[in-house]
Amino acid sequence: MAATTQERMDDLEGPIMRIGTDLATRMPRPRAVSTARVERRMQELMMSDPALRAALFRFVDVRPACATPADVTRHLHELLAEAEDSRLAGRAATITGRKLASRPVAAIAATGVKQMAQRFIVGADAKDSLPTITGLWKNGVDATVDLLGEATVSEAEADRYMQRCEDALRTLAQAAKQYPNRDVNLSVKVSALTPLLRNPMAPERGIEGARPRLRHLLTVARDVGAHLHVDMESFDTREAITRLTLDLLSQPEFANGPSAGIVLQAYLVDSPEYLDELIAWAKATPRKHPFTIRLVKGAYWDHEVVQAAQNGWAPPVFTDRRECDRNFEKLTKVLIDNAGPIRVAIASHNLRSISAAAAYADSRSVGNDLLEFQILRGLGDDTQAAIAATGRRVRCYCPVGDLVAGMAYLVRRLLENTANDSFLAAAASGTTTAQLLEAP
C-alpha cells in the first residue's frame, strides 16, 4: 500500500534536521556594523514590549496622514513617546548602559525604523531598483518587485498605480534580456487598482473597477514575457480578489500567458478548503504555464483579530502560532503533491518551514522548475544566501516605492516577524538550531 502524505512526512524528520542544520551553518554571523546594531535593538524592543508593538501598529493606521519622511518620523516619535508606562526606558538602559526618558528612546526607535526602511526598499521606482535587481540576478537569485501602495482612494490614484506597474514590467523585461536564466516577476495589489474594493456596500463595483486595469497588466505581462502575481491582503477582500483573478485567467486570451499566481495565507483557519478550490481550478483550466501559489504565513493577524472582536465574530485566523505552523506544513505538502498544474512558492523565514518543504519536495522529486523559496528583502538576506548556496531556487521579495509608504510596510513586516511567538524572535533569543527545527 502506498504511503500517505503524513506517513511520508513522518519519515522525513532526519532529512529535515540535516537540511536545516546545513542551512543554519551557511548563514553568516551577524556583523558588528552600525545598521545591524540598530536593527537588532529595534527587534529586541518589539519582541519584549507590547506597548511599543501597539504604538507601531497604530502608526500603520495613521501613515496615510504622512506626506513626507519628516511627517513619518514625527508621527512615529509621538506614538512611541505615548507609551509612557512601557518598558522602553528600561530597555534603553540595557542597550545604552544608562537610563533614558521615553521620548529620547522613542526618537531612537523612530530613527531605527527609518534606517531599516531605507535598506529594505530597493528603489523609488523600477528603474531606480535595477542595480539591486540585476545584482540579485548575477548572484543566481530571482526577484519579485512589489510596488508599495495599497487602498487607493480615487480612480486617478488607481490609474497611476496601474501605470507604475506597467512601467515596472517593461523596465524589468528590458533589463532581463541580458540575464536569460532569470525571470521578470511583479507582485500587484488589487486594492490599489480600484478605490471601491473595500466598500462593503458595493463590492461588485470594486471588482468591476479593478477588472480592466488588472486585464491590462496581464496583457502587458503576457506581451513582455513576465510573471504577474496577485497579492492577498485582509480576509474581507480575499473572495473578491480571488474571483476576479481566476475569472480573468480563465479567459482564452490568457491561456498561453502570462505566467501568473496568487497568495495563500496559512494563518487563515479555512485555508485548506481555499487551497482545494485553487487546485481544482488549476486542474480544470488548461494554461501554458503552471498556476503559481505563494504560501505565506500572513501579515494581517492583528487586523483580523481586532476586526473580528469589533463585530463579535470568531477570528478567521489561528490564534496559536503552533497551529499556524502545523497548518503551514500541511499546506506545503498538499502544494508539493500537486506540483505540475501548480508551481509552489514557499515564502517564509522559518528554518523549520523551509527545511520541511525542501525535504518533502526531495522525497517527491519536485525540483527547482516547480518549487522555489521566497525571502523578504532586508529581513531574510542571510537565509536567502544560505538557500542559494545549496542550489535551490530562491526569490527575493523586493519592495519598491517612496520612503513614506515603505516605512509603514516595514513596520507591518516587523510586527509579523518579531512577535513574541515568531521564528525570528526565537532565533534572536538564542534558541538552538535543533530546537528551531523541532516539529510544531
C-alpha positions as CSV (number, residue, x, y, z in Angstrom):
1,M,0.0,0.0,0.0
2,A,1.3,3.5,-0.9
3,A,2.4,5.6,2.0
4,T,0.1,8.5,2.9
5,T,1.3,12.1,2.8
6,Q,1.5,12.2,6.6
7,E,3.5,8.9,6.7
8,R,5.9,10.2,4.2
9,M,6.3,13.4,6.3
10,D,6.9,11.4,9.5
11,D,9.8,9.6,7.8
12,L,11.4,13.0,7.0
13,E,12.4,14.3,10.4
14,G,16.0,13.1,9.7
15,P,16.3,14.9,6.4
16,I,14.6,18.0,7.8
17,M,17.2,18.1,10.6
18,R,20.1,17.6,8.1
19,I,18.8,20.3,5.6
20,G,18.0,22.8,8.4
21,T,21.4,22.3,10.1
22,D,23.2,22.7,6.8
23,L,21.3,26.0,6.1
24,A,22.0,27.3,9.6
25,T,25.7,26.7,9.2
26,R,25.7,28.5,5.9
27,M,24.2,31.7,7.4
28,P,26.8,34.3,8.1
29,R,27.3,35.5,11.6
30,P,25.8,39.0,12.3
31,R,28.4,41.7,11.6
32,A,29.0,44.3,14.2
33,V,28.1,47.3,12.0
34,S,26.0,50.3,12.9
35,T,22.9,49.4,10.9
36,A,22.8,45.8,12.1
37,R,23.1,47.0,15.7
38,V,20.1,49.4,15.2
39,E,18.1,46.6,13.7
40,R,18.8,44.2,16.5
41,R,17.9,46.9,19.1
42,M,14.6,47.5,17.3
43,Q,13.8,43.8,17.1
44,E,14.6,43.4,20.8
45,L,12.4,46.3,21.7
46,M,9.4,45.0,19.7
47,M,9.7,41.5,21.0
48,S,9.8,42.5,24.6
49,D,7.5,45.5,24.8
50,P,3.7,45.1,24.0
51,A,3.2,48.9,24.4
52,L,5.8,49.6,21.7
53,R,4.3,47.0,19.4
54,A,0.9,48.6,19.9
55,A,2.3,52.0,19.1
56,L,3.9,50.8,15.9
57,F,0.7,49.1,14.9
58,R,-1.2,52.4,15.4
59,F,1.4,54.0,13.2
60,V,0.4,51.8,10.3
61,D,-3.1,53.2,10.6
62,V,-2.1,56.8,10.7
63,R,0.6,56.5,7.9
64,P,-1.8,57.8,5.2
65,A,-1.7,61.2,7.0
66,C,2.1,61.4,6.4
67,A,3.2,63.2,3.3
68,T,6.9,63.3,3.8
69,P,9.6,61.3,5.6
70,A,9.7,64.1,8.2
71,D,6.0,63.5,8.9
72,V,6.6,59.8,9.3
73,T,9.4,60.3,11.8
74,R,7.3,62.8,13.8
75,H,4.3,60.5,13.9
76,L,6.4,57.6,15.0
77,H,8.1,59.7,17.6
78,E,4.8,60.9,19.1
79,L,3.2,57.5,19.1
80,L,6.2,55.8,20.7
81,A,6.6,58.5,23.3
82,E,2.9,58.0,24.3
83,A,3.9,54.6,25.6
84,E,4.9,56.2,28.9
85,D,4.2,53.1,31.0
86,S,6.0,50.7,28.8
87,R,9.4,49.3,29.4
88,L,11.1,51.5,26.8
89,A,13.3,53.3,29.3
90,G,14.3,50.1,30.9
91,R,15.2,48.6,27.5
92,A,17.1,51.6,26.7
93,A,19.2,51.1,29.8
94,T,20.2,47.6,28.7
95,I,21.1,49.0,25.2
96,T,22.9,52.2,26.2
97,G,24.0,51.4,29.7
98,R,22.1,54.3,31.2
99,K,18.6,55.3,31.9
100,L,16.8,57.4,29.3
101,A,13.5,59.1,29.2
102,S,10.9,57.6,26.9
103,R,10.9,60.5,24.4
104,P,14.6,60.2,23.5
105,V,14.1,56.4,23.3
106,A,11.1,56.9,21.0
107,A,13.3,59.1,18.8
108,I,15.9,56.3,18.7
109,A,13.2,53.8,17.7
110,A,11.8,56.1,15.0
111,T,15.3,56.6,13.6
112,G,15.9,52.9,13.6
113,V,12.7,52.2,11.6
114,K,13.7,54.9,9.1
115,Q,17.2,53.4,8.7
116,M,15.7,49.9,8.3
117,A,13.2,51.1,5.7
118,Q,16.0,52.7,3.6
119,R,17.8,49.3,3.5
120,F,14.5,47.4,3.0
121,I,13.3,49.4,-0.1
122,V,15.4,48.6,-3.2
123,G,14.5,51.8,-5.1
124,A,12.0,54.6,-5.6
125,D,10.8,53.1,-8.9
126,A,11.7,50.1,-11.2
127,K,14.5,52.0,-12.9
128,D,16.0,53.0,-9.6
129,S,15.8,49.4,-8.4
130,L,17.7,47.9,-11.3
131,P,21.2,47.9,-9.7
132,T,19.8,45.8,-6.8
133,I,17.7,43.6,-9.0
134,T,20.4,42.9,-11.5
135,G,22.8,42.3,-8.6
136,L,20.5,39.5,-7.4
137,W,20.2,38.1,-10.9
138,K,24.0,38.0,-11.2
139,N,24.2,36.0,-7.9
140,G,21.7,33.4,-9.1
141,V,18.8,34.8,-7.1
142,D,15.4,35.6,-8.7
143,A,13.4,38.6,-7.6
144,T,9.8,39.8,-7.4
145,V,9.2,43.5,-7.3
146,D,6.4,44.8,-5.1
147,L,5.3,48.3,-5.8
148,L,4.4,49.8,-2.5
149,G,0.9,51.3,-2.2
150,E,-2.5,49.9,-1.4
151,A,-6.1,51.0,-0.7
152,T,-6.3,53.8,-3.3
153,V,-8.9,56.4,-2.7
154,S,-9.5,57.7,-6.2
155,E,-9.7,56.5,-9.8
156,A,-6.8,58.7,-10.6
157,E,-4.6,57.0,-8.0
158,A,-5.7,53.6,-9.3
159,D,-4.6,54.7,-12.8
160,R,-1.3,55.9,-11.5
161,Y,-0.7,52.6,-9.8
162,M,-1.5,50.7,-12.9
163,Q,0.9,52.8,-14.9
164,R,3.6,52.3,-12.4
165,C,3.1,48.5,-12.7
166,E,3.2,48.7,-16.5
167,D,6.4,50.8,-16.4
168,A,8.0,48.3,-14.0
169,L,7.1,45.3,-16.2
170,R,8.6,47.0,-19.3
171,T,11.7,48.3,-17.5
172,L,12.5,44.9,-15.9
173,A,11.8,43.0,-19.1
174,Q,14.2,45.1,-21.0
175,A,16.9,44.7,-18.3
176,A,16.3,40.9,-18.1
177,K,17.3,40.4,-21.8
178,Q,20.9,40.3,-20.5
179,Y,20.1,37.6,-18.0
180,P,18.4,34.7,-19.9
181,N,18.3,32.4,-16.8
182,R,16.3,34.9,-14.7
183,D,12.7,35.9,-15.0
184,V,10.6,39.1,-14.6
185,N,8.2,38.9,-11.7
186,L,5.9,41.6,-10.4
187,S,3.5,41.5,-7.4
188,V,0.4,43.6,-7.6
189,K,-2.3,44.6,-5.1
190,V,-5.9,44.6,-6.4
191,S,-6.9,47.1,-3.7
192,A,-4.6,49.6,-5.4
193,L,-6.3,49.1,-8.8
194,T,-9.7,50.4,-7.6
195,P,-10.9,52.8,-4.8
196,L,-14.0,50.7,-4.3
197,L,-12.8,47.2,-3.3
198,R,-13.2,47.8,0.4
199,N,-16.6,49.4,0.2
200,P,-18.9,46.8,1.9
201,M,-22.0,48.3,0.2
202,A,-20.6,47.9,-3.4
203,P,-18.0,45.1,-3.6
204,E,-19.0,44.3,-7.2
205,R,-18.3,47.9,-8.2
206,G,-14.9,47.5,-6.7
207,I,-14.3,44.3,-8.7
208,E,-15.5,45.8,-11.9
209,G,-13.4,48.9,-11.3
210,A,-10.2,46.8,-10.9
211,R,-11.1,44.4,-13.8
212,P,-9.9,46.5,-16.8
213,R,-6.8,47.6,-15.0
214,L,-5.8,44.0,-14.0
215,R,-6.6,42.8,-17.5
216,H,-4.4,45.4,-18.9
217,L,-1.5,44.4,-16.7
218,L,-2.0,40.7,-17.6
219,T,-1.8,41.7,-21.2
220,V,1.4,43.7,-20.7
221,A,2.9,40.8,-18.7
222,R,2.0,38.3,-21.4
223,D,3.5,40.5,-24.2
224,V,6.8,41.1,-22.4
225,G,7.1,37.5,-21.1
226,A,6.7,38.4,-17.4
227,H,5.0,36.7,-14.4
228,L,2.3,38.7,-12.7
229,H,1.5,37.7,-9.1
230,V,-1.6,38.9,-7.3
231,D,-1.0,39.6,-3.6
232,M,-3.6,38.8,-1.0
233,E,-4.5,41.3,1.7
234,S,-7.1,41.2,4.5
235,F,-9.7,38.4,4.8
236,D,-12.6,40.7,3.8
237,T,-11.2,41.1,0.3
238,R,-10.0,37.6,-0.3
239,E,-13.1,36.3,-2.1
240,A,-13.4,39.3,-4.4
241,I,-9.7,39.3,-5.3
242,T,-9.7,35.5,-5.9
243,R,-12.8,35.6,-8.0
244,L,-11.5,38.4,-10.2
245,T,-8.1,36.8,-10.7
246,L,-9.3,33.4,-11.6
247,D,-12.0,34.7,-13.9
248,L,-9.5,36.8,-15.9
249,L,-7.0,33.9,-16.1
250,S,-9.8,31.6,-17.4
251,Q,-10.2,33.8,-20.4
252,P,-8.9,32.4,-23.7
253,E,-6.8,35.5,-24.3
254,F,-4.6,34.4,-21.4
255,A,-4.4,30.7,-22.0
256,N,-0.9,31.0,-23.3
257,G,0.3,33.6,-20.9
258,P,1.2,35.3,-18.8
259,S,2.6,33.1,-16.1
260,A,0.5,34.2,-13.0
261,G,-0.3,33.3,-9.5
262,I,-2.0,34.2,-6.2
263,V,-1.2,34.1,-2.5
264,L,-2.4,31.6,0.1
265,Q,-2.3,32.7,3.8
266,A,-1.6,29.9,6.2
267,Y,-2.9,31.8,9.2
268,L,-6.5,31.6,8.0
269,V,-8.4,28.7,9.5
270,D,-10.2,27.9,6.3
271,S,-7.0,27.9,4.1
272,P,-7.1,24.2,3.4
273,E,-10.5,24.4,1.8
274,Y,-9.4,27.5,0.0
275,L,-6.4,25.7,-1.4
276,D,-8.6,22.8,-2.5
277,E,-10.6,25.3,-4.6
278,L,-7.4,26.8,-6.2
279,I,-6.1,23.4,-7.1
280,A,-9.4,22.3,-8.6
281,W,-9.4,25.5,-10.7
282,A,-5.8,25.0,-11.8
283,K,-6.5,21.4,-12.9
284,A,-9.7,22.3,-14.7
285,T,-8.3,25.3,-16.5
286,P,-5.7,24.4,-19.1
287,R,-3.0,27.0,-19.4
288,K,0.5,27.0,-20.8
289,H,2.1,28.0,-17.5
290,P,1.5,26.3,-14.1
291,F,-0.5,28.4,-11.7
292,T,1.8,29.7,-9.0
293,I,0.6,29.6,-5.4
294,R,2.8,31.6,-2.9
295,L,2.3,30.2,0.6
296,V,2.8,32.8,3.3
297,K,2.0,32.8,7.0
298,G,0.1,36.1,6.7
299,A,0.7,39.7,7.7
300,Y,-2.7,41.0,8.8
301,W,-3.1,39.0,12.0
302,D,-3.7,42.0,14.3
303,H,-6.2,43.5,11.8
304,E,-8.2,40.3,11.5
305,V,-8.4,39.7,15.3
306,V,-9.4,43.3,16.1
307,Q,-12.0,43.4,13.3
308,A,-13.5,40.1,14.4
309,A,-13.7,41.3,18.0
310,Q,-15.4,44.6,17.0
311,N,-18.0,42.7,15.1
312,G,-18.5,39.8,17.6
313,W,-17.1,37.2,15.1
314,A,-14.8,34.3,15.7
315,P,-11.4,35.4,14.4
316,P,-10.7,33.9,10.9
317,V,-7.1,33.3,11.9
318,F,-5.3,30.7,14.1
319,T,-4.6,32.3,17.5
320,D,-1.9,29.9,18.4
321,R,1.4,30.0,16.5
322,R,2.0,26.3,16.6
323,E,-1.4,25.6,15.0
324,C,-0.5,28.1,12.2
325,D,2.9,26.4,11.8
326,R,1.3,23.0,11.6
327,N,-1.1,24.3,9.0
328,F,1.7,25.8,7.0
329,E,3.4,22.4,6.8
330,K,0.1,20.6,5.8
331,L,-0.5,23.2,3.1
332,T,3.1,22.8,1.9
333,K,2.6,19.0,1.5
334,V,-0.6,19.5,-0.5
335,L,1.0,22.0,-2.7
336,I,4.0,19.8,-3.4
337,D,1.8,16.8,-4.0
338,N,0.0,18.8,-6.7
339,A,3.2,20.3,-8.3
340,G,2.7,20.3,-12.1
341,P,-0.5,22.2,-12.6
342,I,0.7,24.1,-9.6
343,R,4.1,25.8,-9.2
344,V,4.9,26.1,-5.5
345,A,6.4,29.2,-3.8
346,I,7.3,28.8,-0.1
347,A,7.6,32.3,1.4
348,S,9.0,32.0,4.9
349,H,12.0,32.9,7.1
350,N,11.2,30.0,9.4
351,L,14.0,27.5,9.3
352,R,11.7,24.5,10.1
353,S,9.2,25.5,7.4
354,I,11.9,25.9,4.8
355,S,13.6,22.6,5.7
356,A,10.3,20.7,5.8
357,A,9.4,21.9,2.4
358,A,12.8,21.1,1.0
359,A,12.8,17.6,2.5
360,Y,9.3,16.8,1.3
361,A,10.0,18.1,-2.2
362,D,13.1,15.9,-2.4
363,S,11.1,12.9,-1.4
364,R,8.6,13.7,-4.1
365,S,11.3,14.5,-6.7
366,V,10.0,18.1,-7.1
367,G,12.8,20.3,-8.3
368,N,13.5,24.0,-9.0
369,D,11.3,24.1,-12.0
370,L,8.2,23.7,-9.8
371,L,9.4,24.8,-6.3
372,E,11.1,28.0,-5.1
373,F,11.6,29.6,-1.7
374,Q,10.9,33.3,-1.2
375,I,12.6,35.7,1.3
376,L,11.8,39.3,2.2
377,R,14.5,41.8,1.3
378,G,16.1,43.3,4.4
379,L,14.7,40.7,6.8
380,G,15.8,37.4,5.3
381,D,19.0,38.2,3.5
382,D,21.1,35.6,5.3
383,T,18.6,32.9,4.8
384,Q,18.4,33.8,1.1
385,A,22.2,33.4,0.8
386,A,22.1,30.1,2.5
387,I,19.3,28.7,0.3
388,A,21.0,29.9,-2.8
389,A,24.3,28.3,-1.7
390,T,22.6,24.9,-1.7
391,G,21.5,25.2,-5.3
392,R,17.8,25.5,-4.5
393,R,15.8,28.2,-6.2
394,V,15.2,31.3,-4.1
395,R,13.5,34.6,-4.9
396,C,13.9,37.9,-3.1
397,Y,10.7,39.9,-2.5
398,C,11.8,43.5,-3.2
399,P,9.6,46.5,-2.2
400,V,9.9,49.5,-4.5
401,G,8.5,52.9,-3.7
402,D,8.9,56.0,-1.7
403,L,10.2,56.0,1.9
404,V,6.8,57.2,3.3
405,A,4.9,54.1,2.1
406,G,7.9,51.9,2.8
407,M,8.2,52.7,6.5
408,A,4.6,51.6,7.1
409,Y,5.1,48.5,5.1
410,L,8.3,47.7,7.1
411,V,6.5,48.2,10.4
412,R,3.9,45.7,9.4
413,R,6.6,43.2,8.4
414,L,8.4,43.8,11.7
415,L,5.2,43.3,13.7
416,E,4.7,40.0,11.8
417,N,8.3,38.7,12.2
418,T,9.2,39.9,15.7
419,A,6.1,38.8,17.6
420,N,6.9,37.0,20.8
421,D,6.0,33.7,19.3
422,S,7.7,34.2,15.9
423,F,10.6,32.3,14.5
424,L,12.8,35.4,14.3
425,A,12.1,36.1,17.9
426,A,13.1,32.6,18.9
427,A,16.3,32.8,16.8
428,A,17.2,36.1,18.3
429,S,16.8,34.8,21.8
430,G,19.5,32.2,21.3
431,T,17.3,29.1,20.7
432,T,19.4,26.3,19.3
433,T,19.2,25.1,15.7
434,A,17.8,21.7,16.9
435,Q,15.1,23.5,18.8
436,L,14.2,25.7,15.8
437,L,13.9,22.5,13.7
438,E,11.5,20.7,16.1
439,A,8.1,19.7,14.6
440,P,5.4,22.3,15.6
